[in-house]
Amino acid sequence: MRETEDLDELYRDVVLDHYRSPRNSEPLESPDAEGEAINPFCGDEVRVQLSLVDGLIDGVSITGVGCSISQASASLMGEAVKGKNLPETLAIVKAFRALMQGRSRSDDDAGGEIDLGELMALEGVKRYPVRIKCSLLGWNALEDALKVIAAV
């Protein structure tokens, strides 16, 4: 029981750290793609900017306002996709959505389980269906930005 409590505390600390000190929060000077997502029910907003170098996400900017879950999730997401190519990023998006929906995180194309690292701190959100939308808001903005990249 104590081990579970320790893990819960660690996850809470990760989420609070990313909420209080969001990573990649400075706007990019000349992004290659942008995406935006708004939750009209609560007013949370997330804007994602990406820059690419040699097919890899080199720059990430995440700005917005919202609850601790939406902002921490977006911050963690930015850290997770930095340095990844488009297929790797899409696999992470797919795995995180599966985590939030309580499904397997395996990447069908790669045949293995995707390591979500610190994003696992948000796993408990799936127990609160109304908060799942908060955790996915930044991911929706990221997918919009990725569509711009894929269209180029």
C-alpha positions in Angstrom: 0.0 0.0 0.0 2.8 2.4 0.9 4.5 1.9 -2.5 1.3 2.9 -4.3 1.0 6.0 -2.2 4.6 6.9 -2.9 4.0 6.5 -6.7 0.8 8.6 -6.5 2.8 11.3 -4.7 5.5 11.2 -7.3 2.9 11.5 -10.1 1.3 14.4 -8.4 4.6 16.1 -8.0 5.4 15.7 -11.8 2.0 17.1 -12.8 2.3 20.1 -10.3 5.9 20.8 -11.5 4.8 21.0 -15.1 1.8 23.1 -14.3 3.8 25.5 -12.1 6.8 25.6 -14.4 5.6 24.7 -17.9 8.3 23.7 -20.4 8.7 25.2 -23.8 6.5 28.1 -23.0 8.3 30.8 -25.1 6.7 31.4 -28.6 8.9 30.4 -31.6 10.1 33.2 -33.9 9.2 31.4 -37.1 7.4 28.1 -36.5 6.8 25.6 -39.4 3.4 24.7 -38.0 0.8 25.8 -35.4 -2.2 24.3 -33.9 -4.8 25.5 -31.4 -7.4 23.9 -29.2 -10.1 25.4 -27.0 -12.4 23.7 -24.6 -15.6 25.9 -24.8 -17.0 24.3 -21.6 -14.2 25.4 -19.3 -12.3 28.0 -21.2 -9.0 26.1 -21.3 -6.8 27.1 -24.4 -3.6 25.6 -25.7 -1.6 26.8 -28.7 1.3 24.6 -30.1 4.0 25.8 -32.4 6.5 23.4 -34.0 9.7 24.0 -35.9 11.5 21.2 -37.8 15.1 20.6 -38.7 16.0 17.6 -40.9 12.5 16.1 -40.4 12.7 16.2 -36.5 10.8 18.4 -34.2 13.5 20.8 -33.1 11.4 23.6 -31.5 8.3 23.3 -29.5 6.2 26.2 -28.0 3.2 25.6 -25.9 1.2 28.6 -24.6 -2.3 28.9 -23.2 -4.4 29.0 -20.1 -6.3 26.4 -18.2 -6.4 24.0 -15.4 -3.5 22.1 -14.0 -4.3 18.9 -16.0 -4.5 20.6 -19.4 -1.4 22.7 -18.9 0.7 20.0 -17.3 -0.3 17.5 -20.0 0.7 20.0 -22.8 4.0 20.7 -21.1 4.8 17.0 -20.7 3.7 16.5 -24.3 6.1 19.1 -25.6 9.0 17.3 -23.8 7.9 13.9 -25.2 7.8 15.0 -28.8 10.9 17.2 -29.0 13.6 15.5 -31.2 11.1 13.0 -32.7 10.1 12.6 -36.4 6.5 12.6 -37.6 5.9 8.9 -37.4 7.4 8.7 -33.8 5.3 11.7 -32.8 2.1 10.2 -34.2 2.9 6.9 -32.3 3.2 8.9 -29.0 -0.1 10.7 -29.7 -1.8 7.4 -30.4 -0.3 5.8 -27.3 -1.3 8.7 -25.0 -4.8 8.7 -26.3 -5.0 5.0 -25.7 -3.7 5.5 -22.1 -6.4 8.1 -21.5 -9.1 5.7 -22.9 -7.8 2.8 -20.8 -6.7 0.8 -24.0 -3.3 -0.8 -24.7 -0.5 1.6 -25.5 1.1 -0.6 -28.1 1.9 0.8 -31.5 0.3 -1.5 -34.0 2.8 -0.5 -36.7 5.9 -1.0 -34.7 4.6 -4.1 -32.8 5.8 -2.8 -29.4 4.7 -0.8 -26.4 5.4 2.9 -26.6 7.3 4.3 -23.6 5.4 7.4 -22.5 7.9 8.2 -19.7 6.7 11.0 -17.5 3.4 11.2 -19.4 2.4 8.2 -17.2 2.0 10.7 -14.4 -1.4 11.5 -16.0 -2.6 7.9 -16.1 -4.9 8.5 -13.1 -6.9 11.1 -15.1 -8.7 8.3 -17.0 -10.6 7.6 -13.8 -12.3 11.0 -14.2 -14.0 11.1 -17.7 -14.7 14.8 -17.5 -11.0 15.5 -17.0 -9.9 13.4 -20.0 -10.8 16.2 -22.3 -8.5 18.5 -20.3 -5.6 16.1 -20.6 -6.1 15.8 -24.4 -6.5 19.5 -25.2 -2.8 20.1 -26.0 -2.7 16.9 -28.0 -5.6 18.1 -30.2 -3.5 21.3 -30.9 -0.5 19.2 -31.6 -2.4 17.0 -34.1 -3.6 20.2 -35.9 0.0 21.3 -36.2 1.1 17.9 -37.4 -1.6 18.0 -40.1 0.0 21.2 -41.4 3.4 19.5 -41.5 2.1 16.4 -43.2 0.4 18.6 -45.9 3.7 20.2 -46.8 
